[in-house]
Amino acid sequence: MRSLQSEIEQRGQRIFELVDKHPEPLFSKAGFYQRLMMLSMRDEQLKQQLFRFVDVLPSLSTSGEIVQHLQEYFAEARDSQKVSEFLGAGVRLARAVPWISGPILRWNVSEMARQFIAGRNSDDVMRTLRKRRAQKIGFTVDLLGEAVVNETETDEYAARYLDLLEGLSRETKDWTDPLGKNSALFPVVNLSVKISALYSQINPADPADAIAHLAPKLRPLLRRARNVGAFINFDMESYAHKNITLELFKTVFTEEEFKNWPHAGIVTQAYLRDSEADLRDLIEWGRARGTRFAVRLVKGAYWDYETAKSRQNGWDCPVYLQKPESDTNFETLTRLLLENESVVTSAFGSHNVRSIAHAQAFADELGVDRSRFEFQLLYGMAGPIKRALVDMGYRVREYCPVGELLPGMSYLVRRLLENTSNEGFLRAKFSDNVPAAELLRNPREILHRSRNGVLPPLNSTINMTKNTPKTQPGAPYDNAPLTNFALPENQEKMRAALREQRKQFGRKVPLTINGEKIWTDKMFSSVNPSQPDQIVGYAAEADIPEAERAVAAARAAFEKWRRTSFEQRCELLERVAEILERRRFELSALEVFEVGKPWSQADGDIAEAIDFCTFYARRMRLLGRPRLTQNVPGEESYQHYWPRGVALVIAPWNFPMAILCGMVSAALVTGNTVIMKPSEQSVIIGAMLMEIYEEAGVPPGVLNFLNGKGSVIGAHMVDHKDVDLIAFTGSREVGLWIWESAGKTREGQRELKRVICEMGGKNAMIVDSDADLDEAIVDSIYSAFGFQGQKCSALSRLIVLEENHDRVMERLLGAAASVRVGNPEEAGVVVGPVIDEAAYRRILDYIEVGKSEATLAYQAKDVPPHGYFIPPTIFTGVKSNMRIAREEIFGPVLSVIKVRDLDEAIEVANGTDYALTGGFFSRSPANIERIKAQLEAGNVYINRPCTGAIVGRHPFGGFKMSGGGTKAGGEDYLLNFLIPRVVTENVTRHGLAPEKTPEYREEFLWPKK
Ligand SMILES: Cc1cc2nc3c(=O)[nH]c(=O)nc-3n(C[C@H](O)[C@H](O)[C@H](O)COP(=O)(O)OP(=O)(O)OC[C@H]3O[C@@H](n4cnc5c(N)ncnc54)[C@H](O)[C@@H]3O)c2cc1C
């Protein structure tokens, strides 16, 4: 008996022989597409530009716009001669006669898209399906959709699916299975469905909500499919949606109505590390259900996305990192499927002849008849392989996307990426002409040989907080990863933490002064804004005498703390980071109750606090050692830093841990002693930070915790002669008062007070006429309404070019209406309550102002009746001089301002007192460059939300009335807490000078320890 490998080789060779018999080129359409492929494969940078241009093209309406984009994208292309040639009526011609070249280009790209898109609608696709029928190739049809951003769009999409199903079953009613044998397993009509198109608010943290919305949308389609004898397949999308898709599949097909229906299928992606476990689980489920089902095995289409996303978030990468690993796993899963043929029907979705030949050979080895499984390939790709498989007597089905060019763009770009990928089989065979023997090699063997089987690590990033961060000067900095709530274990941890926090309701926290716990006569209650009758906790309230004691304690502790080595102070911060990480879920849950933060936002706040600690520790190690100013023989001159003295930290409630911890950590690591005053609304979280610092070993008096009214103790301490530095984040009104008051020198004051002041914003995002609205709408909604718009970075003014205005509004209003408002204890809620009754009333007053000034275009209706819930609200027809366009509202209220052109947009965006964050959505490289240069904001965000700054990556803070120009989480931030000092020594003795002076020297500490 021959070995499996030789069987595979023999079959593979046979496929290649048949492929070579058909003269048709593999990338079937010559011309534009082929030139695009060739150029892309030659130059990675050019590939990026070409694909971006292809992506924006369908959204451009005039020839002039097309030509302008063309020039912008390729002005600096290294291979511009080739680009010109490739674009046919290219750049040169474009300048002269845009009305000719624009349409030609659009036509070329449409033609290219048509290579991968089987038809615009159900009538159109029938032409293709009939041709394939003649070639004995079956179909599964996929409806391309724009990324749905609201529930109106998902309803339309579901209706289009039903239409498609009707049309296909009507048109194909006399068709029979091309193979005949075992045809009952393979209905002629086969639809592929993507769940993300059926519910716009899928939140991976909340599978139950997603399933509750998706199941009712699917049932009518499934019923109809069952009645007409069709097959429904659930496609698999990104990893974040994987568990929901699996759960939905199992839930719906276990229901009484569908339990006995065998014509349901789902996709398994072999590039996922957990795919084998998932497939085993599915098979077990199928056996228990007692009815056949189907699995389409693919490698996976989102490899680039998954690797980039996990790197960005510091998550374990869910996909294999070496191509032969995916290939090997594909074969492992092939075996698993075929071994369980009694309950699962397999479809092998691959263009890779090795993967295909392996499935054939293994099926034979097991004695599974070739009519009991099928091969599936994509429309427009690998035509000769399809024919070869048909000739060999296998069942072949083609995956046929249907839809318009614009919605099809992301699909098209995925295919272009796949076809030009260095790792791809099709490129290797048909472009790079890799020999057949090489292409048929066993992927296990390749793995074994390459690097002796040593694979890249499972974690593509290092989690600094897990490995005690002993950062050295210059060491790279890694942010704390966000919690991935798509993972069920994290959902469960969060639920458990919420339950636990509930039990702690009503806890009491004291003041901490000089290490002593102090209870006062007055207790202050902190309530849950979702249910104000629930008291999260009580805090002792300080008055002037306690404030005096705290200042005295901090002053007394200063002398010793300033002489503590910076290394010890850095280690203190790193211990705090470790404790924050350990108590992460507990603290996040507390934030849900105390300030109404949705899960992921609460987790982000704790992650940011961790980042501040590790980042500032790292920065301090760079700043701490005295540094030579100039290398001059005979003289040593070293600059170093002293702390300023006693720091008063006054923090807001909206990032109750991150901002408080950031300011406190910066002050402490630089050698200042601190009085921290959290916001009255988030005092329990503040007390937790005190507790954590104590556990980490902060000495008595170095950090003091004072809770009380800002107007009483805050004001008293700002004016205090013994307070040297005030770090404040909060409202403009209070910030300006502190700035002014700290400028007055009091009797006995030693230092000029330093004020670090971060205030509000009236942030604008501009939507350009060529913006990708799928992204612009989702990101605008998130920026405006995430955490109820209570971030100083939140979007408040959406500036839309008139050309795009109506389309943007239609999608924006629908998207706003689809956002989940409710108690953030529920995992998927995006908009929770505002912080307290005063904020609630103030925002409602602004809404009244808006109604009198502009047009109320949208206001949510179903918000919970109790608690401080403000319905997300959108005004249109807003002019830049109106109050709602000028004043900070700090709630879920968005003003839309329509402008003529980009000039006016920039003028409006810059025309406020503030300059904190700003955003721009555009696909015009020239316009993007202009915004980079001209938008007045401390943080400018392009083609992404304008909130969510990450420590180290996006140093955060604004200017004008938004703040004093300091950047929290930035390289220079610590300098605000320090006084620079220079020590110069003449080291010449009788003309003898040392030749070399070290760049750094030991800290100036006395007495030395
Ligand atoms: C009929 C059909 C339906 C499909 N449905 C889906 C679907 O529902 N969901 C989905 O995600 N995809 C789907 N796909 C797309 C499919 O995932 C890709 O077409 C497929 O991965 C290409 O694999 P291949 O075997 O044809 O080619 P090959 O060239 O052998 O494999 C390419 C694949 O290998 C993987 N890969 C590339 N680089 C690496 C690396 N460095 N490390 C590890 N792995 C790597 C990627 O998955 C890449 O797509 C479908 C494909 C077909 C044919």
The ligand as an ORCA input file, in Angstrom:
! r2SCAN-3c Opt
* xyz 0 1
  C     -15.757     28.764     -0.806
  C     -14.991     29.567      0.139
  C     -15.632     30.146      1.220
  C     -14.925     30.876      2.159
  N     -15.529     31.349      3.286
  C     -14.787     31.953      4.243
  C     -15.329     32.337      5.484
  O     -16.507     32.164      5.769
  N     -14.519     32.927      6.380
  C     -13.198     33.141      6.131
  O     -12.479     33.663      6.997
  N     -12.669     32.804      4.948
  C     -13.419     32.230      4.010
  N     -12.859     31.885      2.819
  C     -11.610     32.513      2.415
  C     -10.502     31.648      2.693
  O     -10.225     31.717      4.045
  C      -9.293     32.070      1.891
  O      -9.677     32.084      0.551
  C      -8.279     31.030      2.130
  O      -7.730     31.224      3.395
  C      -7.211     30.914      1.129
  O      -6.644     29.682      1.438
  P      -6.153     28.651      0.338
  O      -6.099     27.326      0.960
  O      -6.967     28.826     -0.875
  O      -4.721     29.238     -0.036
  P      -3.319     29.190      0.639
  O      -2.517     30.094     -0.193
  O      -2.857     27.819      0.855
  O      -3.540     29.813      2.072
  C      -3.618     31.185      2.313
  C      -4.127     31.337      3.714
  O      -3.148     30.911      4.664
  C      -3.273     31.673      5.840
  N      -1.984     32.348      6.085
  C      -1.359     33.269      5.287
  N      -0.209     33.684      5.849
  C      -0.091     33.030      7.011
  C       0.905     33.022      8.041
  N       2.010     33.778      7.984
  N       0.704     32.225      9.115
  C      -0.393     31.447      9.215
  N      -1.360     31.404      8.262
  C      -1.216     32.188      7.185
  C      -4.393     32.648      5.613
  O      -5.582     32.084      6.090
  C      -4.444     32.766      4.104
  O      -5.723     33.175      3.633
  C     -13.550     31.108      1.918
  C     -12.913     30.557      0.825
  C     -13.608     29.761     -0.050
  C     -12.872     29.164     -1.185
*
